[in-house]
């Protein structure tokens, strides 16, 4: 997919694994129209903001297109962000570590900064669209949007970290992608209304007093990265004061009370459902946010996000505990990377209920929503550990490519790989090979860990050898390609060196199994 393609199209790359599961594609959100190729994520331009909200409007006079300006009368300009250029790009050491699918704390911070910068570029693109198309939505919709934006400004001035964390939540990226691709009129107006709950969630975390009227479609108000308020009222007024906040409808108190704690918001009382934390991490299980998954679904079966009624009986917490315990027992550094980069797991509806595909397992990552893993419930903790390692690599590689372009290949599907029956684009080969290399690394370590039972070590060795062979067959496609940039060639060469080191620890590679459920980032 070209960087400036705004449509979310299925373009997965599904690596095989030894358990013989079927493949499942997953979508990618490209950069919106108006964002130059290479600028998403701050990798291609000095004007992409790295910190602080983008300034939607300039000072007096004619609009300044470089800053997204607007004549007098609009909200005050936000604090300008520093440019993302050379200083924001990975150095040789970071590139070498990432090529080996490893990372140091500084590398993780760089990736998080890159993801944040891309989020700001998308937000700036939405502001620019509204500036250039003043008739895209009714005046009342625009006025509410500007009021919500001013609240977000005030929250950032008070507590920048709270705003950054809220904007960085994966569903915000999915919302921005949907808003940027929505046609003018009612569809765009509905998307713009979501800025209110987003600004409210950020302002609640930032502290300070405010009052805001918020629509609650179907009597439900979802605060991104926070939780769900259900009162039955179509319009709510949220009033924040001190360490708490309350809701009113028609001038009368209703629903739960919200408690403002350092860095988070909790609810108390009837009508509140908070996001479920995944034990031992800051990540959550998100089955609430209306923008948690693409509207078109995930994978070839177009699986929709599961509802709370569907996930309540599933042992996600138990699987998560086991997966995290395995990751930490085998490779504490990789476990730390996963927990640092992952914000949420989005459960998908059971395949048998959605498409008649009983037994099918699906996982995916979306470029528009780094930090989210979309998955059906894995059968075992080891399966979930594999999903987390695999999908984390997709998010890492996508952000890295935004910061430092690794190739200039187009979307042509011209390459055959062992883990897919259909030809793949160059980007899909790179994504799949990189994720397989990480899994070969993980299972190579697991095969040597004495605390693990002997049967578990043998199974780990089988998985390691299968992934090693798949990577060995795919790497020549990358190494012989003229599509790689200089940085990309250095990166792929580093991947090849790591493959050689891992191969020395393995046995004779086993035959490649059937297709697996993993979907490359889209």
VENZIMO-V457368 format. One record per residue. RES is the residue in one small letter. SS is DSSP state (helix for helix, strand for strand, loop for the rest). Layout:
RES|SS / RES|SS
//
This chain:
x|loop / x|loop / x|loop / x|loop / x|loop / x|loop / x|loop / x|loop / x|strand / x|strand / x|loop / x|loop / x|loop / x|loop / x|loop / x|loop / x|loop / x|loop / x|loop / x|loop / x|loop / x|loop / x|loop / x|loop / x|loop / x|loop / x|strand / x|strand / x|loop / x|loop / x|loop / x|loop / x|loop / x|loop / x|loop / x|loop / x|loop / x|loop / x|loop / x|helix / x|helix / x|helix / x|loop / x|loop / x|loop / x|loop / x|loop / x|loop / x|strand / x|loop / x|loop / x|loop / x|loop / x|loop / x|loop / x|loop / x|loop / x|loop / x|loop / x|loop / x|loop / x|loop / x|loop / x|loop / x|loop / x|loop / x|loop / x|loop / x|loop / x|loop / x|loop / x|loop / x|loop / x|loop / x|loop / x|loop / x|loop / x|loop / x|loop / x|loop / x|loop / x|loop / x|strand / x|loop / x|loop / x|helix / x|helix / x|helix / x|loop / x|loop / x|loop / x|helix / x|helix / x|helix / x|helix / x|helix / x|helix / x|helix / x|helix / x|loop / x|loop / x|loop / x|loop / x|loop / x|helix / x|helix / x|helix / x|helix / x|helix / x|helix / x|helix / x|helix / x|helix / x|helix / x|helix / x|helix / x|helix / x|helix / x|helix / x|helix / x|helix / x|helix / x|helix / x|helix / x|helix / x|helix / x|helix / x|helix / x|helix / x|helix / x|helix / x|helix / x|loop / x|loop / x|loop / x|loop / x|loop / x|loop / x|helix / x|helix / x|helix / x|helix / x|helix / x|helix / x|helix / x|helix / x|helix / x|helix / x|helix / x|helix / x|helix / x|helix / x|helix / x|helix / x|helix / x|helix / x|helix / x|helix / x|loop / x|helix / x|helix / x|helix / x|helix / x|helix / x|helix / x|helix / x|helix / x|loop / x|loop / x|helix / x|helix / x|helix / x|helix / x|helix / x|helix / x|helix / x|helix / x|helix / x|helix / x|helix / x|helix / x|loop / x|loop / x|loop / x|loop / x|helix / x|helix / x|helix / x|helix / x|helix / x|helix / x|helix / x|loop / x|helix / x|helix / x|helix / x|helix / x|helix / x|helix / x|helix / x|helix / x|helix / x|helix / x|helix / x|helix / x|helix / x|loop / x|loop / x|loop / x|strand / x|strand / x|strand / x|strand / x|strand / x|strand / x|loop / x|helix / x|helix / x|helix / x|strand / x|strand / x|strand / x|strand / x|loop / x|loop / x|loop / x|strand / x|strand / x|strand / x|strand / x|loop / x|loop / x|loop / x|loop / x|strand / x|strand / x|strand / x|strand / x|strand / x|strand / x|strand / x|loop / x|loop / x|strand / x|strand / x|strand / x|strand / x|strand / x|strand / x|loop / x|loop / x|strand / x|strand / x|strand / x|strand / x|strand / x|strand / x|strand / x|strand / x|strand / x|strand / x|loop / x|loop / x|strand / x|strand / x|strand / x|strand / x|strand / x|loop / x|loop / x|loop / x|strand / x|strand / x|strand / x|loop / x|strand / x|strand / x|loop / x|loop / x|loop / x|loop / x|loop / x|loop / x|strand / x|strand / x|loop / x|loop / x|loop / x|loop / x|loop / x|loop / x|loop / x|loop / x|loop / x|loop / x|loop / x|loop / x|strand / x|loop / x|loop / x|loop / x|loop / x|strand / x|loop / x|strand / x|loop / x|loop / x|helix / x|helix / x|helix / x|helix / x|loop / x|loop / x|loop / x|loop / x|helix / x|helix / x|helix / x|helix / x|helix / x|helix / x|helix / x|helix / x|helix / x|helix / x|helix / x|helix / x|helix / x|helix / x|helix / x|loop / x|helix / x|helix / x|helix / x|helix / x|helix / x|helix / x|helix / x|helix / x|helix / x|helix / x|loop / x|loop / x|strand / x|strand / x|strand / x|strand / x|strand / x|loop / x|loop / x|helix / x|helix / x|helix / x|helix / x|helix / x|loop / x|loop / x|loop / x|loop / x|loop / x|loop / x|loop / x|strand / x|strand / x|loop / x|loop / x|helix / x|helix / x|helix / x|loop / x|loop / x|strand / x|strand / x|strand / x|strand / x|loop / x|loop / x|loop / x|loop / x|loop / x|helix / x|helix / x|helix / x|helix / x|helix / x|helix / x|helix / x|helix / x|helix / x|helix / x|helix / x|helix / x|helix / x|helix / x|helix / x|helix / x|helix / x|helix / x|helix / x|helix / x|helix / x|helix / x|helix / x|loop / x|loop / x|loop / x|strand / x|loop / x|loop / x|loop / x|loop / x|loop / x|strand / x|strand / x|strand / x|loop / x|loop / x|loop / x|loop / x|loop / x|loop / x|loop / x|loop / x|strand / x|strand / x|helix / x|helix / x|helix / x|helix / x|helix / x|helix / x|helix / x|helix / x|helix / x|helix / x|helix / x|helix / x|helix / x|helix / x|helix / x|helix / x|helix / x|helix / x|helix / x|helix / x|helix / x|helix / x|loop / x|loop / x|loop / x|loop / x|loop / x|loop / x|helix / x|helix / x|helix / x|helix / x|helix / x|helix / x|helix / x|helix / x|helix / x|helix / x|helix / x|helix / x|helix / x|helix / x|helix / x|helix / x|helix / x|helix / x|helix / x|helix / x|helix / x|helix / x|helix / x|helix / x|helix / x|helix / x|loop / x|loop / x|loop / x|loop / x|strand / x|loop / x|helix / x|helix / x|helix / x|helix / x|helix / x|helix / x|helix / x|helix / x|helix / x|helix / x|helix / x|helix / x|helix / x|helix / x|helix / x|helix / x|helix / x|helix / x|loop / x|loop / x|loop / x|loop / x|loop / x|loop / x|loop / x|loop / x|loop / x|loop / x|loop / x|loop / x|loop / x|loop / x|strand / x|loop / x|loop / x|loop / x|loop
//
